[in-house]
Amino acid sequence: MTKLRLAILISGRGSNMEAILKATQDADYPVKPVLVLSNKPNAQGLEIAKTYSVETLTVDHRTFGKEREAFEREMHVALTNARIDIIALAGFMRVLTPWFVREWSGRMVNIHPSLLPKYTGLDTHQRAIRAGDTHTGCSVHWVTEDVDEGGVIAQDRIEIKPTDTAETLAQRLLPVEHNLYPRALAMAAKQITPRIYAAQNC
């Protein structure tokens, strides 16, 4: 089975990254991780990725100052040189420019801690509690120019308990994210595989 070449972008520990890397140990999983890229040189996830024998790279956004697109162009070169087919954002704490999103349109996914389209952006758990919601969850979605607005690939949900705080809710949701992201990434890969191979064979 030919697998899509996967890059995972992180900024910190990368617990969702690790969940994906564990899933890729299955011979039938449809993507192969070939690069973990971080915008922070001290990201703990880089060391975790090495334990899975995945190549790591840092492109430090701070060296580019306010030149966001210049930072992303360097990332783009690295991703292109690695012949990446699909990107998973896993705790990558940068808002991507429209230029980068267009370059990877239909080949980049993200996980977000809410039941989209509810609560795009930040502070999702606190907003759900404040609204009196009975459930919250997480969504894996396609990345588009509008933050957290891309089409949802898959979602999972949990109950919000009366005693929950934003912190306890985030803690209880994290294992759900770890279960959802690898499944949704596999779904995304199967959607785009025919299109990518058709383009390669043109």
matplotlib code that plots the C-alpha trace (Angstrom):
import matplotlib.pyplot as plt

x = [0.0, 1.4, 1.0, 0.7, 3.8, 2.8, 4.3, 3.1, 3.5, 3.9, 4.8, 5.0, 4.8, 2.7, 0.5, -1.8, 1.3, 2.3, -1.2, -0.8, 2.7, 1.4, -1.4, 1.1, 2.8, -0.1, 0.9, -2.5, -2.5, -2.7, -0.1, 3.7, 5.2, 8.3, 8.7, 7.8, 8.4, 8.2, 8.4, 10.1, 13.5, 12.8, 9.5, 9.4, 7.6, 10.7, 12.4, 9.3, 9.3, 12.9, 11.9, 9.7, 12.6, 10.9, 13.0, 12.6, 13.2, 12.8, 12.0, 12.1, 9.4, 11.2, 14.0, 11.6, 10.2, 6.8, 7.4, 4.9, 4.9, 8.8, 8.6, 6.0, 7.9, 10.9, 8.5, 7.0, 10.4, 11.2, 7.8, 8.2, 11.7, 10.3, 7.7, 4.9, 1.4, -0.6, -0.1, -1.5, -1.4, -1.0, -0.8, 0.9, 0.4, 0.6, -2.2, -1.3, -1.4, -3.8, -0.8, 0.3, -3.2, -3.8, -0.5, -1.7, -5.4, -7.2, -4.1, -3.9, -6.0, -6.3, -7.9, -9.9, -11.3, -15.0, -17.9, -17.5, -19.0, -19.4, -16.6, -14.0, -10.8, -9.6, -11.1, -13.5, -14.1, -14.8, -17.2, -19.0, -19.4, -20.5, -23.2, -24.6, -23.9, -24.4, -21.8, -18.6, -16.0, -13.4, -13.4, -10.9, -11.4, -9.8, -7.7, -9.0, -8.2, -10.8, -9.7, -11.5, -14.0, -13.0, -15.2, -15.5, -14.0, -15.0, -16.1, -16.3, -18.1, -18.2, -20.6, -20.0, -20.3, -21.8, -18.4, -16.3, -13.9, -12.2, -9.1, -10.9, -12.8, -9.7, -8.1, -11.0, -11.2, -7.5, -7.8, -10.8, -8.7, -6.0, -8.5, -10.2, -7.3, -5.7, -9.0, -10.0, -6.5, -6.9, -10.3, -8.8, -6.0, -8.4, -10.3, -7.4, -5.3, -7.0, -6.6, -2.9, -2.1, -4.0, -2.0, 1.3, 0.4, -0.5]
y = [0.0, 3.4, 5.8, 9.6, 11.4, 13.2, 16.3, 17.2, 20.8, 21.5, 24.2, 22.3, 18.8, 17.5, 15.0, 14.8, 14.4, 11.4, 9.9, 10.1, 8.6, 5.7, 5.1, 5.1, 2.0, 0.1, -1.3, -0.5, 3.2, 5.3, 7.9, 7.7, 10.4, 11.8, 15.1, 16.8, 20.6, 23.0, 26.8, 26.5, 24.9, 23.8, 22.1, 18.8, 17.1, 17.2, 14.8, 12.6, 12.4, 11.2, 8.2, 7.2, 7.7, 10.6, 13.4, 16.7, 20.3, 23.7, 26.9, 29.5, 32.1, 34.6, 35.1, 36.5, 39.2, 40.3, 38.8, 36.0, 35.0, 34.9, 32.4, 30.3, 30.4, 28.7, 26.1, 25.6, 25.0, 22.3, 20.7, 20.7, 19.3, 16.5, 15.7, 16.1, 15.1, 16.0, 18.2, 17.8, 20.7, 19.4, 22.2, 24.5, 27.9, 30.1, 31.6, 30.8, 33.4, 33.1, 32.5, 29.3, 28.0, 28.4, 26.6, 23.6, 23.9, 20.5, 18.9, 20.4, 19.4, 20.7, 19.6, 22.1, 21.7, 22.4, 21.1, 23.3, 25.5, 26.4, 28.3, 29.0, 30.6, 30.6, 29.9, 27.2, 25.4, 28.5, 29.7, 26.4, 26.4, 30.0, 29.3, 26.5, 23.8, 20.2, 18.8, 19.9, 18.0, 18.2, 18.5, 17.7, 20.0, 21.1, 24.2, 27.2, 30.9, 31.6, 30.3, 27.1, 27.5, 24.6, 21.6, 19.2, 15.7, 14.1, 15.0, 13.4, 14.7, 14.5, 15.7, 18.9, 18.1, 20.7, 20.7, 21.2, 24.1, 25.0, 23.2, 19.9, 19.9, 20.3, 17.5, 15.1, 16.0, 15.4, 11.5, 12.0, 14.2, 11.5, 9.0, 11.2, 12.8, 9.6, 8.3, 11.6, 12.0, 8.5, 9.6, 12.8, 10.8, 8.5, 11.4, 13.1, 10.1, 9.7, 13.4, 13.5, 10.4, 11.7, 15.0, 13.0, 11.0, 13.9]
z = [0.0, -1.0, 1.9, 1.9, 3.2, 6.4, 8.2, 11.7, 12.8, 16.5, 19.0, 22.3, 23.7, 20.9, 22.7, 19.6, 17.5, 19.6, 19.3, 15.5, 15.5, 17.6, 15.1, 12.2, 13.6, 12.2, 8.8, 7.4, 8.4, 5.2, 6.0, 6.8, 9.1, 7.5, 9.2, 12.5, 12.2, 15.1, 15.2, 18.6, 19.0, 22.6, 21.8, 23.8, 20.9, 18.8, 21.2, 21.3, 17.5, 17.5, 19.6, 16.6, 14.2, 12.5, 11.1, 13.0, 11.9, 13.6, 11.7, 14.5, 13.8, 16.0, 13.6, 11.1, 13.3, 12.0, 8.5, 8.9, 5.2, 5.1, 8.0, 6.2, 3.0, 4.7, 6.1, 2.7, 1.2, 3.9, 3.4, -0.4, -0.2, 2.0, -0.7, 1.9, 0.8, 3.9, 6.9, 10.4, 12.8, 16.3, 18.8, 16.2, 17.9, 14.9, 12.8, 9.2, 6.4, 3.5, 1.3, 3.1, 3.5, -0.3, -1.0, 1.1, 0.4, 0.7, 2.2, 5.7, 8.8, 12.4, 15.6, 17.6, 21.2, 20.5, 18.5, 15.5, 14.2, 17.9, 19.6, 17.0, 18.3, 21.9, 25.4, 24.0, 27.3, 29.3, 26.7, 26.6, 30.4, 30.4, 27.8, 29.9, 27.3, 28.4, 26.1, 24.4, 22.3, 19.7, 15.9, 13.2, 10.2, 7.0, 7.3, 5.4, 5.4, 8.0, 11.4, 12.5, 9.7, 7.4, 6.8, 9.7, 9.0, 12.3, 15.9, 19.3, 22.4, 26.2, 28.8, 30.7, 34.4, 36.8, 38.7, 35.6, 35.1, 31.9, 33.2, 34.2, 31.0, 28.9, 30.9, 30.3, 26.6, 25.8, 25.7, 23.4, 21.1, 21.1, 19.9, 17.4, 15.6, 14.2, 13.0, 11.3, 9.7, 8.2, 6.8, 5.4, 3.8, 2.1, 0.7, -0.9, -2.0, -5.4, -6.1, -5.2, -7.2, -10.2, -10.0, -9.7, -12.8, -15.0]

ax = plt.figure().add_subplot(projection="3d")
ax.plot(x, y, z, "-o")
ax.set_aspect("equal")
plt.show()
